């Protein structure tokens, strides 16, 4: 399978079947060892570039086609071709057209002429075709930044016009490549000295965070368990919980293990961490990551944390709940286009509430609970916590913060650190 054909296949599955880009790219590229690093880079750029700019690319394409009568697969093919033409300078126009024609034949042998003629018209058009000529300012911004108006309105209504615009602009930003240094094996300064070829720089968010200028997943430092690839704000959550070496810790939704292994690192691989998740595959991933990092104090459990039945109470609990994921749209841009119905949001909020209830039950007096999400939806964050605290008079907020992602080119995150008071 050729690079553009693979990129098209991935995009089609994302748009038609609501699959996640990071999972598809990881799975498919791992299964195709014949691709060079250059091929993989092109696939990533086409997939993420098309996703990030989908509404704009659709706007351009729809000036030349009848979207209601054009096969969806062909529309995706046109979007990714227009993306290459507008945003990737080094690809000749004829190469884009030829590859698109060949892919179009797979949909229908009669489509070759349509794809060829449409792309040539677009590529030979005046610059005005690529300008956004709509009178409605909100719609114009939505197209320009490929940011749905409904999502923009949620942000504006819950926070402010300024925050909504900054999140919208930031959604097109390329996220940093960040990772956490495994200080159980090496210090951050030692790692920076040992691997100068990666042009590593220290994170300003986490004392164990590092920014790289190229992928590190296949590097020696990764294979030796010296690092864990993780967003800087994700690192911050474990640091907020701040577990001690003697603590008994509960991680309620632990996969894939970034925060879990960071907790172990903060505990110097001492104490006890019970890590729960509902996916056997993800539990195995936690075990594999722990082994690679040299961690032995994590005890994984294949179980929905809401179903925990134990007399044990914990010193520290991390409740990093399932959420709408709006804070990670730089890494999973397809989330921008997901429709979160009232029912879907209500289901998420209910799961979060149930996890918080179980956390309260399992938290010992004097213990600390950190509730966190990777979203900025008020019902999942501030409203959820307000309702939770209203039920119990022995809880108090120690610290809370909403990060939108544009502040330091991070993921968007929310956390609330809560203490359970010791009764007199």
N, C-alpha and C positions, 0 to 999 in steps of 0.2 A: 504493500500500500504506500502511495506517495504521500509526501508531507502535507500538501494542501487537501488531499482527499481525507487524510486522517483528521486534520483540523476541522473540516466540514462535517465529518461524522460526529465528532465530539460536540460541535455547536448544535447540530440537529438534535442530539440526545438531550442537551441542556434545555433547548427551547421547547421541544415537543414532549419530553418526558420528565421535566423538572429535575434533572440530575444536577449534581454539583460539579463545577469545573475542576476544582482541585483534585477530587477523587478520580474523575475520568482521566485527567491528564496523568496523574500518578500511575494509575492502573495500566493504561494503554501504552504509555511510553516505556514502562518497565517490561512490558511483554514484547517490545520491538527493539531488540538489541542492535538491529542493523542500522538504526538511525545514528547519525553523527551528532556531536554536540551542536553543530550549526543547524542541523535539521530540527533538533529538539527546541532550540531557541526560536526558530521560525514558527513552529507549531504553537509554542507558548504565546508568542507575540500576536499571531493571527487570532487565536482563541480569545485571549484576554482583551486584545484591542477591539475586536468585534463586539464582545460582551459589554465592555465599558462604554462604547459609543453607539450602541444598538439603535437608539431612538433617532440619532442624527443620521446614521447610515440608512435607516428605513425611510426617513424623510427625503433623502436624495433619491433613493431607488423608486419611491412612489411617484416621482415626477415623470418617470419613464415607463411605468407599468401600471396595470390595474391590479392592485393588491388583492381584491376580492376574487379575481379570476386566475391568479398566478399561484402555481403549486408552492406550498410553504417551503419545501426543500430547495426550490429554485430561488426563493426570496433570501433564504439564509446564504445561499451561494453568492447572490448578488451583493449582500451586505459585506461578506468577508472579502470579496473582490474589490469593492469600493474602498474598504478599509486599507487594503494593501496599496491601492492607487493614491489615496490621500495622505497616508501616514507613514508608509514604508518607502523611503526614497530610493533604495538601491535595487528595487525589483523592476525590471523592464515591463512596460505595458503589455507587450506581446506575450510575455511569459504568464502574466496574470490571466489574460484572455484565453490562451491555449489551455491552461490547466483547468480553468472554469468550464470551458467547452467540453473537455474530456469528462469532467465530473457530471456535467449536465446530461451527457449521454447515458450515464448510469441511471438517472431518474427516468428518462424517456429519450429514445434515440432521435425523436423528432424535435427535441429541445435545443440541439446544438446551434441551429441558426438563430433562435430567439436569444440565447445567452450571448452569442457572438455579436449580434446586431445591437443589443441593449447596452452591453459594456462599451462597445466602440462609440456609441452615441454619448454615453456619460463621459468617457475619457476625453472626447473631442469637444466637449461643451465649453461654453464661456464660464469664467469664474463665478458669474452671478448665480449659476445653478447651485453652487455650493454654499451660497449665502442663505441665511434663514429669513425668508420673507413672510413673516406672519405679524399681524398687528398686535395680538394679545401678548403682553410682556411676559406673563408667567409661562405661557405655552412656548414662547421663544427661548426662555431660559431652560425649560424642560428639554427641548430638542437640543440646544447647544451643549448641555452637560449630560444628556441622556439620563435625566433624573425625573422620574414620574412626578407629575404635579401633586398627586394625592400624598405622596411621601413628603414632598416639600411642605405641604399645608400642615401635615402632622407636626413637623419640626417647628414651623413658624408659630402654630397655635400653642404648642406645649412650651416653647422656649422663647424664641424671638426671630425677627426677620434676619438679623445679622448672623445668628447661629445657623439658621436654615441655609442661607447662601454659602456660608463657609463649608458646611458639610457637603453641599451640592458640588461646589468647585473641587473639594478634596476627593470626591468619589472617583475622579479621573486620574488622581495621583498614583504613581507607581510606588507601592509600599517598599519600605526598607527591608533588606535581608538582615534579620537579627537573630542572634542565638544567645543562649545562656552558657556561661562557663561552668563546668562541673568542678567546683572547688574542693570536692572530695579527692580529686586527682591532681589538680593544677590550679594555680592562682591566675587571675585575669592578666596581671602584668607578665607573668611567665609565658602565658599562651600568646600574647601579643608579640613578645620577643621571639618566640620559637617559630611563628608562622608569618614572617613579614611579607610573603608573596601575595597574601590575601588583602593587603592594605586595610587591616583591621583598625577600627576606632572604638573608643569606649562609649557605651551608652550613657546618655545624660539622665535616663529614667531609672535604671537599675544598677546597683554596684557590681553585679555579675553579668551585665548585658554587654554585648559586643555587636557592632555593625560591620558587615562584610560587603565587599564590592562585587562579589560573584558567588554562585552557589557553593555550599559547603557540605551538602549531604553525602557526597562520595569521597570527601576528603579524609586524610589520615586522622585529623583531630576528631572527626565524627566517628569513624570506625573504632578508634581507641577509647571512645566514651568520654572524651574531654569536653564535649559540648552537647547541648540539646537545642534544636532549632525551635524558636519560640518568639512570639511578639513581645516587645518590651512591657506593654501594659499587662499582659498575661503573667509576666514575671512579678510585676508589682503586687498582684493579688496574694501570692504566697507570702510576700514580705509584709503585707498588711496583717495577715493572720499571726505572723511572728511566733512560730512554735518553739518551745524549749526542748532541750535534749531529753528531759524526763517526761515529756507530755505523752498522753494517749490522744491520738488525732484521728478524726473521721473525715474522709473525703467522700462526699455523697455521690457525686457524678464525676468520676475520676478520669475516664478515657479522654485522650490517648496517653495521659500520664505526665504532661508537661508540668502542671501545678503540683501533682502528687510527688514527682521526683524532686521538684524544687523544695517542697516541704521537707523531704528527707535530707536534702543537702543542708538546709538551714538547721536541721537537728543533728548534723554531723553523723548521720546514719545510725542514730540511737533512738530510744523511745520506740513507739509503735504507731504505725499508720494503717488503719483499715480503709481500703479503697474499694468502693462499690461501683458497678456498672451493669447495664442490662444486656450488653453485647459480649458474647463469648470471644468473638474476633478481637474486640477492643481490649478485653481483659488480657488476652494473650499478648497484645501489643504493649500493654503496661508491663507485663512480666519481661518481655523482650527488652524494652527500654531500661528497666531496672537492672537487668543483667548486664547490658552494655555499659551502663554508668557505674556499675559496681555497688549497687544499692541492695541492702538485705533487710531493711526494717519495714518494707511494705508488704501487707497481707491482702491480696486481691480477693474479692468476693463477687461471684456472678449472681447478682440479685438487685432488683429495684430497691433503692434505699428507702422508699416509702414502706417497704415490707419488712424492714429490720425488726427483729424481736430479740431483745437482749436486756439484761439487767445492767450492762456496762454503761457508764456515763463518761463523757469525753471532756478533756481539758480544752480542746480546740476543735472546731468543726468548720470545714469549708463546704459551703452550699453553692456551688457554681452551676446554676440551673440551666436546663434547656430553655432557649429563648428565641425570639424572632431573628436574631443575628444581624440586625441592621448596622451594628458597629463594625462588621468585617466586610463591608461592600467593596473595599479596595481589593481584597483578596478573593472574594466570591461575588463578583459584580452582578451575577444573575439574580441575587437576592433583591436587587433594586426593582426587578420586574415581577417578583412574586406577589400574588394577591393575598393579603392577610385579611380574611373575612372576620367578621365579629365573632363567629363561632370558633374559628381556629385560634384567634387571640384569646378567647375565653377559656379554651381548653388548655392553652399554655399557662395562663395565669393560674388556673386551678391546680395544675401539676406543681407549679412553683410554690403555691400556698401549702400544698400537702407536704412538700419537702421541708418547708420551713417549720411546719407543725411537728414533723418527726425530728427535726434538728433541735427544737426546743425541748422535746421529750428526752433527748439523749445528751443534752448539754448539762454538765454539772454546775451547781451554783458557784459563781466566781469564774466560770468558763467564758471563752470568747467564740462567737460565731461570726463568720464573714459570709455574707450573701453577695453573689456577684453574677453579672450577666455581660454579654458582649452586644448590648443593644442600648438604644436611648429612648425606648418607649416608656412613657411615664407609668402606664398601668403595670408594667413588668418591674419597675424600679421604685420610684418614690412612693407611688400609690400602694404598691404591694407591701412595702416596708411600713408605711403609715398604718395600714390595716392590721398588719402583724403585731406591731407594738401596742395597738389599741386593745388587744386581747389580754395582754399580760402587763402587770404593774411592776414586775421584777426585771424588766429589760431596759437598757439604756444605750443610746447610740454613742459610740466612742469616736468614730470618724466616718465620713461618707464623701463620695466624690463621683461626679459624672464627667467622663472624658468622651469627647466627640470624635477624636481621631485626627482632626486637623491641627491640634496644638503642637504636636511634634512628629507628625507623619506616623502615628501609631494606629492600632485598631481602636475603635470606640469601646469603652468599658464603663460599667457602673459597679461600685461596691459600697456596702454598708457594713461597718464593723460594730458588732453589738456585744455588750457584756450582760451576762445574767447575774444579777445581784445576789449576794449572800444574805439570806434572811436573818434578822436579829433574833 
